Amino acid sequence: MKKMLILGLVAMSTVGFANMGYMNGHMNGQHMSNSGSHSGMNGHMNNGRTLTQDEIRENRKNSILIQEKKLELRKLMIEKNINWNKVSALDLEISKLRSAHRIERMKKNYNSNMNTIAK
């Protein structure tokens, strides 16, 4: 019985440490996908493709713009009388910015992949 308890504790702590490492990787802008390791914005890689300086600059501008909008949203949420129409509009704006940025990345990755295949 004691062995089972010890084995259970070891298994739980192993899973806990593994999850902690996984979360730390996401906090630093890195993630793993089925095709291997990819860095996030901090690593300047996008789907295995090295980003140009203009793309890096554009990513940073977009990230800052989204952060500014999120800060505006947080300011609205701490007011005594919350204007839900403003909250909704700002949230929609943030979603549109993220979506537009994501679609641009998909287009660039697609074009990069098509150029690689054509060679």
N, C-alpha and C positions, 0 to 999 in steps of 0.2 A: 504494500500500500504506500509506503514511504517513497519507494522508487518511482511509482506512478505519479505521485505528487511532485517529486523533484523533476521528472521528465516533463511534466506539464508546465511547470514554472520555467524551465529552460526553453521549451518550445515557445511559450508566450513572450519571453524576453527577447528571443531571437527574432520573432516576427516584429516586435516593437522596435528593435534597433534597425531592422531592414526598412520599415516604414519611415523611420526618422531620417535615414539616409536618402530615401526616395523624395521626401518632402523638402529636404535641404537642396537637392538638385533642382527642384521646381522653383524654389525661392530664388535661386541664382540665375534663373532664366534658361536652364538646361532641361532637356527631356530626352527620353528614349522612345523610339518608335520601332515598328516592325522591321524597318530597313537598317537599323543600327542607331548609332549615337548622333545626335544633332545638337548643335548649340543654338540657343535662342538669340535674341537681339544682341546680347553681350558678346557672343562668339562670332558674330558677323557671318554666319552660315545660314543658308536658307535652302532646305531640301538638298543638302550636299553641294550647293552652288555657292561660291564665294560672292558676297555682295559687293557692289561697287561703292565708292565713296558717296556718290549721289544717293544711292539706295539707303545707305546707313544714315545719312543726314535726313532723308525723308522719313525713315522709321523713327528716328529720334524726335523729329518735329511732330509726327503723328502721336507718338507716345506722350509727349508733353501736352499736346492739345487735349487728349483724352484725360490726362491727369487733372488738367485745369477744369474740365467739365465735371469730373467726379468731385472735385473740391467744391465747385459751385453747388452741386447736388447735396453734398454733406452740409453746406451752409444753410440750404433751404430746409433740410430735415431737422435742424436744431432750433428753428424758429418756433415761437410759441404757437402761432396760428399758421400751420403749414398750408401753402397754396399748392394743392395737388395737381392743378393744371400745369403749373410751372415745373413741378417735379416730373410729371409725365412727359412733358415736352423735352426736358433736358435729358431724361433717360432715353428717349427715342433718338435724340441727337447723338448721344454716346454710342448707341447701337448702330446707327447709320455710319458713323466714323469708323468703328471697328469693322463693319461689314465691307465698306469701301476699301479699306486697307487690306483686308484679307483677300478680297477679289483681285486687287492689283498684284498681290504676291502670287496668287494662283496663276494669273496671266503670265507673269514673268517666269515662273517655274515651268509652265507649260511650254512657253516659247523656248526656254533654255533646253528643255528635254527634247523638243522637236528639232532644234539645231544640232543637238548631240546625236540624235538618231539619223539625221540626214547626212552626217559626215561619214 
